[in-house]
Amino acid sequence: IKLSPKEPSSYHNIGNTHAAMGRFDEAIQNYKRAIELKSDYVPSHFMLGRAFLRNGDKASAIEQYNVLKGLDPSAAKLLLDEISK
């Protein structure tokens, strides 16, 4: 992040690390930061939806699904499949 503070993938990758450790609040913060830098950053919208779901916030996961429908319908479908489980 020090080298590329404006690169959304840096925050996305940190979010992935937190999510893998089960630290979903921290993951959510990093995915949101990536999206602040690039509002149409599909990977972070998708993973943000998953993190919300794992954190017990289905309503916010559905919000990310709705965003993804307009950005990448195939990613939206994958998230919807997880929400529907």
Secondary structure by P-SEA (a helix, b strand, c coil): cccccccaaaaaaaaaaaaaacaaaaaaaaaaaaaaacccaaaaaaaaaaaaaaaccaaaaaaaaaaaaaccaaaaaaaaaaaac
